[in-house]
Amino acid sequence: MLPPLPEVISGLEKIYQAGTVTNMGPLHNELESRLKARLRASNLVLFNNGTLALTAALNALQLPPGSEVITTPFSFAATTHAIVAAGLIPVFADVEPTFFTIDPQSVRQKITSRTSCILAVHVYGFPCFVEELGRIAMQSKLRVVYDAAHAFGVEVHGQPIASYGDANVFSFHATKLFNSIEGGCATVSDPALKDRLKNYRNFGILSEERVASVGLNGKMSEVHALFGLLNLPLLETEMNRRAAVREAYVAELRDCPQIVIPREGDHVLSSRQYFPIRVLKRRDYVYKRLKEFNVFSRRYFFPLISDFECYSYPGLSAGLPVAQQAAREVLCLPFYGDLINGAASRIGRLVREILCEPQGETG
Ligand SMILES: Cc1ncc(COP(=O)(O)O)c(C=O)c1O
């Protein structure tokens, strides 16, 4: 989703006139406060991407160095990389089969005396079992961080998704529903955490002569903030268009016995960021055949993070049968507002027809 070019050009002219291009300029600060209101967060710190925001959030919690963080292998690489970048050790728990979020039962089984935190992902915007994870964290004195990269605007029982856990992290990458081309933020309820996050994103600099902690460069530029500010008012229309795209897909695919379409209950306000389906047989065949029609679906998330060569230490990837199955079955179909005029129906029909093709060599 890109804002109209004339608006970008006029915004760039204003940046030139103001003469501030980065380091928490006026557009940065405006976007930060607009997002804080939009996500109904008590504190929000803007970052130059979600990965750095995630690393900063783990860092701000001051977890014991080398302690274990229980996380999901069914996510984007950045989730686990952030744990390692923060000097912590990832431990993978399995996911549950309906929405592919981390399975609280499996989390319980992975807790040891070395565990300090749970890093769960609201995958595709499907909310994790937030109540249950909160209970586990309380009982075992663990912190909880949510990777909410996919969950912009999600609500559970009317509560904003940012109200759960110790920290929530959103991504504003170009592929996300709300984007600033590159960008992200962390939300926290504890003001002390907010101060540490702000410090981390600016090299740990406290004042001209004081650097009290190690930090990185997590600052969002004025140009990126401009794109964010211009994209914000486009969101409602895009979400409505995506709701219609979703309906068109569902109408084509709902009676297909090889396909399962996960759907949140009515207590969840959806993010409208992805349209994942489970293809029970021949997922890879459908994926390849769609490409031949110039339809680019994503096997998102395949392979599992625990199968990446950098994380394949003995024991780490064992015992994750549900996540393995999800990685074999999930397919994300193209999902954006411009598919509204018949394209989503045609893609849905195509998927159905492909599944009816006789099983050849590639099938
Ligand atoms: C689940 C998840 N976590 C983290 C990230 C990282 O965000 P960013 O690209 O803004 O660094 C992404 C996507 O990019 C993601 O999908």
The ligand as a Tripos MOL2 file, in Angstrom:
@<TRIPOS>MOLECULE
LIG
   16    16     1     0     0
SMALL
NO_CHARGES

@<TRIPOS>ATOM
      1 C1          6.3890  -12.5180   12.5950 C.3       1 LIG1
      2 C2          7.3930  -11.4690   12.2160 C.ar      1 LIG1
      3 N1          8.2250  -10.9980   13.1530 N.ar      1 LIG1
      4 C3          9.1310  -10.0440   12.8780 C.ar      1 LIG1
      5 C4          9.2420   -9.5130   11.6020 C.ar      1 LIG1
      6 C5         10.3020   -8.5150   11.3540 C.3       1 LIG1
      7 O1          9.8310   -7.2430   11.0680 O.3       1 LIG1
      8 P1         10.7040   -6.2330   10.2010 P.3       1 LIG1
      9 O2         10.7430   -6.7180    8.7940 O.co2     1 LIG1
     10 O3          9.9760   -4.9300   10.3470 O.co2     1 LIG1
     11 O4         12.0750   -6.1680   10.8030 O.co2     1 LIG1
     12 C6          8.3770   -9.9690   10.5860 C.ar      1 LIG1
     13 C7          8.3620   -9.4870    9.1980 C.2       1 LIG1
     14 O5          9.0060   -8.8360    8.5800 O.2       1 LIG1
     15 C8          7.4480  -10.9780   10.8940 C.ar      1 LIG1
     16 O6          6.6260  -11.4620    9.9480 O.3       1 LIG1
@<TRIPOS>BOND
     1     1     2 1
     2     2     3 ar
     3     2    15 ar
     4     3     4 ar
     5     4     5 ar
     6     5     6 1
     7     5    12 ar
     8     6     7 1
     9     7     8 1
    10     8     9 2
    11     8    10 1
    12     8    11 1
    13    12    13 1
    14    12    15 ar
    15    13    14 2
    16    15    16 1
@<TRIPOS>SUBSTRUCTURE
     1 LIG1         1 GROUP 0 **** ****
